[in-house]
């Protein structure tokens, strides 16, 4: 290189007659010399140049599949070691086995390629290829079919046009997966799958919760102590009148420890939740001691900073074995995509469940317009109140806002014995 050659940031420009090629980062950057103009660099030759694609207003990097340099049609410029750890050198990649044929649609008269390697790729088992088209199926809860279709089919039409795929969505009342077909290429189906997964994930965030996982604790000693606590608060003249309403107190038969909340929109997801719990049953029971576990319920606390304006009063549960059980179960359900990663008191998937038993809640008195109540006296006088002990004997999955008249407890979808 000449000493006066300027190799500016990223080799984006260089004076004419300086050099015909320059080396940077161990790779050769091809430079086209145009008379009386600055040189242009082929961006695809940069080591870290990666293709991107847009979903709405967001730009995503194309998944970097390992390619065979002697056969690939387009060099995206990834250095060999960038993604080397993520792939097995002995396995064929999708791009090697099934090259995408963009811009050409195969008809029924086209002959199937004679290449014996043309088969389903191991690196993306979601997609199948029958010699003429690429197909895939993806499960979408029926509650989200409307989101996938959009107003007058606009979302579906935009998705089909942008990915060059055809979607088959089950009709109302029918069961089955959403089917994706494309005669263009493997990447088209992959992009469509990614778009649908993203759409469903976003829809879940705004959808109402349907179920919760709990450990019932309405055993005789706890129930009797709670009734005495309720009576004492209602008859305490120091407690403001609006804070002594019987409607503010929980039903003693419903007392429980909430492990996590769930989105279960159909029978398929309900079955999935049950399977997740059953699969980790052995790991959960491994945390139980050899003798029956006795859990103490004591104290009255709140999450609010102002004791005169609170919405919930609860009693804290402290037990290392039960804490480990609740944390593990919640984590497995979050990983399965059935429970939100963050909740009111949980910031990450690794956050510990704040085990508690709800005693009073403003939502019980007025579900449509709950108002905070003054709990300063209650927190002061009953902060060390002892509700007794109980032995956790099961974990249940219940429907939110339901009740069984015969038992007074929530409607149960499933229960697992803790023994």
N, C-alpha and C positions, 0 to 999 in steps of 0.2 A: 504494500500500500504506500502511496505517496504521503509524505509527512503533512502536506497541506490539505489532505482529503478530510472532509468533515463527515463523520459517521453519526450524526445527531441521534437523539433518542429513538430507539427502535429501528435505526437505519431507514428512516422515512425519507430522507433526501440526501443527495450527494452531488457535488459539482460535476459537470460534464468533463469527459476525458480523464477522470480520476482513476477509475478502475472498472473492470467488467464484472468482478465478483468480489464479495467480501465475506469473511468468516466471522460468525458471532455465535457464542454459546455452543461451539463445536459443530455447527451446521452451516451449510453453504446457502447464503441468501442470493438468489438470482436477481441481477439488476439489469433492467432494460434501458439502454441509452437512447434517448430521443433528441435529435439535434435541436438546439436553442431552447430546450425544455429541461425541467428537472427529471431525474430518473424515477421510475415507478417500481415498487417492490411487490413481488407476488406474495400476498399476505399468507397464503396457505403454506409457505415455506417456513414460517416462524415456528419455533419449537413448541410454544404454548398456545398457538392459535387453535381454537375449538369452535365448531359450528354451534349455532344457537337457533332456537325457535321460540315463537311468542305464543302465550296463552293469555288472551285478554290484553292487559297492560303490563304483564310480567314477561320477562325474558329468561329462558331456561337454557342451560348448556345441554347439547346433545349427548346422550349416554355414549361413553367412549368404549365401543366394542373393540376387541383386539383383532387386527387385520393382518392379512398376508401381504407384505410389501410388493411382492412380485405380481400380484393379481388385482389389488385394489384399484379402482378407477379414480378415486379422489383422495388426495393426501391432505388430512386435516392437520398435520404438523405436530402431533403429540410425540414427545420424546419417549423412547421405549420403556423407561423406568417409571414414568408417571403413574401408570395404572398396572404395572407388572404384578404387584402383589395381589391384585384382586382376581386374577385369572390363572387357571392351570394351563401351562404351556402345552400339555398333551391333548387338551380338549379342543375341538374345532369351534370356531366362533360363528355367530349367526351370519356375519357378512361373508365368511368363506363358504358356508354350506348353501345359503340361499341368497344370492345376490339380488338386490332390488332392481326391478325393471320399471323405472318411472316413465310415465307418459305413454305406455303401451298397455292395452288391455287384452288379455288372452281370451280367445273365443273357444268354443267347444271343438273347433276344427284344428286348433293348434296341437301339435304333437308334444307329448311329455318329454322333457329333456332326458337324454340318455345317461346323464351323469348319475352314477349310482350313489353319490354322496348326497343327493337331493333328498332331504328328510327333515323331520322335526328337529330343531336345534336344541341341544342340551342346555345352552346358556339362557334360553327363554322358553320354558315349558308351557307358558301361557298360550303360545301361538302354534297353530297347526298349518300344514301346507299339503294340499292334495295334488299338486302338479299344475293347477290352474289358478288357485286363489289361496289367500292367507285368511285364516279364520281364528277367532278367539271368543271365549265366553267370559263374562264377568258378572258376579252376583251384585245386584243392586236391590236394596229393600224396596218393596212395593210402594212404601210411603214417599219415596223419592222419584218415582216415575214422572210425576208432574214437573219436578225440577229438571229432569233430564230432557223432557220434551219441550218445555217452555211454552209461553203464550203463543197459541196457534202454530206450534211446532218450530218456533224460531231457534231455540237452543239446539234442538236436534239437527235442524237443517244447517246451521252454522258449523256444528261439529262435523257433520258428514262432508261438507264442502271443504273445510280447512284441512281435514285429514285424508280426504279421498277414500272414505270408507262408507259402508252401508250398515245402518243399525237396525236390528230387529228387537223391538221392545215388547214384552208380554202385554196383552190387553188387560183391561180392568177385570179383576176376578181370576185371572190366570196366574199360574206359578211357573217359574223358570228363570233362567239367566238371560241377560242382555247379550245378543249375539252380534259380533262385529265381523264384517267381510270386506276384503279389499283385493282387487286384481292388480294393484299397482306395486306394492312392496311391503316387506316386513316392517320397516320403520313406520309406515302409515298406521298399521294396526297397533304398534307399540305406543305411538303418540296418542291414538284414540283411547287406549286403555289408561294411559296416564291422565288424560283429560277427565275421563269419567271418575277415576279414583279421586282426583282433586275436587271435582264437583260434589261428590258424595261426602267427602271429608268436610268441606265448607258447609254443606247443608246440615250436617250433624251438629255443628257448633251452635246453630240457632234453633235447632229442633228441641221440643220439650222432652225432659227426662221421663222415662216410663216406669222404671223399677229401681229398687235399691237392695243392697245386700246388708243383712243385719244379724246381730246376735241378740236374741230375746233375753230379757232379764226380769220379766214380770213374775218373779217367784214370791211366795207368801211373805217372807220377811221384808222384802223390798216394797211390795204393794202396801202392806200395813204401815210401814214407816212413812211412805209417801202420803198416805191418807191423813196421817197425823200432822205431817208438814203442811199439807193443804189447809187443814182445819185451823192450824195455828196462825197461818198467814191471813186467812180470811177474817179471823176474829181478833187480829192485832190492830188496836186503834191507832197505833203509830204509822201503820202502812196507809198510804193514800187510798181513798175509796176506789179510784179507777184501777188501782193495782190489786184490788181484792176480789175482782170478778172471778167467779168459778170457771168461766169460759176460757180464761187464760191458761189454766192448768191442763196438762196432758192427761189422756185417759190412762189410768194405772195399768190396765191390761195390755196397752200398746208400748209400754216402756221397753226400750231396746238400745243397743249400741249400733250406730250406723257405720258400716265398713266403707261403702262407696255407693255412688249412684250409677245407674246404667241407662243406655239407649238400647232397647230391644223392640224393634219395630214390627217384627213378624215372627212366625213360628220358627223360621230358620235361625234367626238370631237368638231366640230363646233357647233353642237346642244347643247352639254354639256356647252360650254362657254356661249351661249345665255341663257341657263337655269339658270346658275349661276348669270348672270347679272340681269335677270328678278326676281329671288328670293330675291335679296338684293335691289331691286329698292326702296321699301319703306324706308329702312334704309338710302339709299343715299339721297333721296329727303328730308328726315327729317332734313338734315344739311343745307338746303337752307333757307334763310331768307324770310319773308313774302313779301318783296319788291324785284323787279328785282335786281339780283346781278351784280354789275359793277366791272370788273377786269381791273386793270391798268397794262400796259406793258411798262416798262421803263428800261433804262440802257443797257450797252453792257459789257459782261463778258466772261471769258473762264475758263476751268478747268486746263489748263496747267500752269506750274510754269514759263516757259520761254515765254514771250509775243512775242518773235521773231520767235518762232516755235510752232504754234498752229494749231490745226486741226478743231476746232469748235469754233464759236462765237455765243452767244445766249443772249436773253433778259430774265431777271428773272421775274417770276410771284409770287406775294405775295397776298394771300387771305386765311384766316383761313377756311371759309366754303368750298371752293373748295379744299383746302389741305386735309381736313377730308374726303371729297368724294373720292378723288384720292387714299388716303391711304387705305380706307376701301375696295374699289373695287379691288385694287391690291392684298390685303391680301386674299380676298375671292378666287381670281383666282389662287393664289399660293397654297392655301390649297387644291383646286380642282386638283392640279397637272398639270395645263395648262400653268403656268408661272414660270420661274426660281426663286428660292429663293434669289439668289444674281445676281446683274447686275453690270454694271460699277460703278455706284454711290450708289448702295444699297447693304449693307453687310448682312442684315438679313431680315426675313419676316416682322419684325416690323419697318424697316427703312422707313422714310418718303420719298415720291416721291419728287424729286427735280424738281419742276414745272418750265419749261422754254419754250421759243419759239426759235427754231434754226434760225439764221440769215445767217450765212456763214459756209460752210463745205468743206474741201479739197476733200472729197469723191465725191462731186457734179462735180468737175472739171475733175477728173480722177478716175473712179471707180476701175480700175484694179491696178493702182499704185499711190494712193493718196500721195501727198507730203505736209508737213506742210508749212504754209505761215507766213510772218512777219505781225503781227497785233499790233505792239507796238503803232503806231500812232493812229490807229483806237480806241484802248482801252483808249488812253489818251484823244483824242478829243471828243469822242462820249460816254464816260462812263455814262453820265447823259441824254442821248438822250431819249426823250419822244415819244413813239409810239402811245399813245392814250389809250382808254378804249374799252372794248367790253363786251357783255352780253353772257355768255355761255348758249347755248340753247339745246345742245345735247351731248351725248357720243356715239362714233362710234367705231366699230371694223373693221379694214381695212387690206387688204392684202399688205404685204411688196413688194416694187418695182413694183407697178402697177399704172396705171393711166387710168381714163376714159376720152376719148377725148372730150365728150360733156361738161364736167364740169371742167376738168383739175385737179380734186382731185383724191385721191386714190380710188380704187375699194372697195366699202363697203360691208361687210358681214351682218352688223346689226347696227341699231342705236336706242338709247333710248332718248326720250325727257326729258330735265331737267326742268320740270314744273309740 
